[in-house]
């Protein structure tokens, strides 16, 4: 199986979604999928007693799909944004390693 990166998933989604005007519709789908994820989690935790028609993995994939699609139509490089946000959080919360250091250390091994 090939390695999937955030960047190549965004490149793939750019083929499907390439108009900023789609962002509102994509956001509505994202909210819907977050709700479906909540349903599955509630069933798994025993707070709801019904048959789960979707798996947690499937619902999380949908959430990731729509979140990345929104970033893609707005030309946001999520790989870079994740690393930059994590670096700020690492400084704010005095945590180590940060994501950039972690990625570097996994490639050094």
Secondary structure, 3 states (H helix, E strand, C coil): CCCCCHHHHHHHHHHHCCCHHHHHHHHHHHHHHHHHHHHHHHHHCCCCCCCCCCCHHHHHHHHHHHHHHHHHHCCCCHHHHHHHHHHHHHHHCCCCCCHHHHHHHHHHC
